[in-house]
Amino acid sequence: MESVTTAISVQVDSKDKEIASGILKKLGLNMSTYVNMAIKQLINKDGVPFEIVNPKPNKELLESIQEAEKILQEMRDGKRDGYTNMDDLIKALNEN
């Protein structure tokens, strides 16, 4: 039986396409070959052939978020000045 092909059109970020195409070129592949490989793996695995997870923030990011929340709360409580422009912020930074 002869295989029939069909075209698909996918919208991707232009920068992502450029980066992906460069990687594929180094591997001796093109986008069409890669998409066909991905589809074959999807079929063979009967699902997405890689893990899909929500990224978890690292310790440094969590600490930064907590610090930002503390600063915002101090500003709400009147214990810390807020800055309405860059000059005020720079002046305050230079004073410390």
C-alpha positions, 0 to 999 in steps of 0.5 A: 500500500502506498503511503499518502502524505499531507501537509500541516501548518504550525505557528511558532515563535520565529526566534524559537524556530531559528534556534531549533533549526540551527540545532537540527542542522547540526544534527543533520536534520531539518524541521520536517524530518524532526516533526515526522520523528516526533509524530512517530514517537507520539504514536509509538508511545501512545502519548507525548514521548517526553515528560511534561511538568510545571517548572518548580522554582528553585530556592533562590527564586523562592527567597527572592519572592519572599523578600519582595512580598516582605518589602511590599507589606512593609510599604503597605504598613508605612514602614518602608518608603515606596519610590515613584521614580528612578531618581528617588530610588537611586538617591535612596540606594546611595544613602545606604 
